[in-house]
Each structure stands twice: as structure tokens, then as C-alpha cells.
Amino acid sequence: MISINNLYYYEVNLLWNSAIHGTLSSPIIPGKIEAAMPPEFPKGIKKRWTSEHLFIVAVSSGLMSAFLLVAENSNS
């Protein structure tokens, strides 16, 4: 993540390996995520992360972070 005047940039890479399979990575985060078309679609792959999984993870982790920040800053 790079911050310039309170703007934040997150660098991610997507290498599309085939019509239904890709690899997600970032130069500042170790490891990679294998993503594919969901098995509910024709030629989808089972037991792989999908864009639907990643979307729900993004929403859930954002909500969790906001909750934890509020809890940490409460006077209780």
C-alpha cells in the first residue's frame, strides 16, 4: 500500500492462466490465490476461490474492521 496525500493505492496482479482459472498476487504480500469460475457455471472448478468468495470476504472483513475500530475506541 502506498499513501500519497491521504490517497491509498493497493497493487494487485491477476495472471489469467486459462479461460476459467487465474492467479491473484501482490508484490507486497507473500503467497498467491488461485481463483476460478464457480462450479455452478459450465466448466467451473470445485474447491477454488471465486470472485463471489472474494467479494463476500471484502465486505465481511471491512465490516469486521469497522466494528473492531469502534469497539477499540469506545469508552466502555
Buried (B, 14 or more C-beta within 10 A) or exposed (E): EEEEEEEEEEEEEEEEEEEBBBEBBBEEEEEEBEBBBBEEEEEEBEEBBBEEEEEEEEEEEEEEEEEEEEEEEEEE
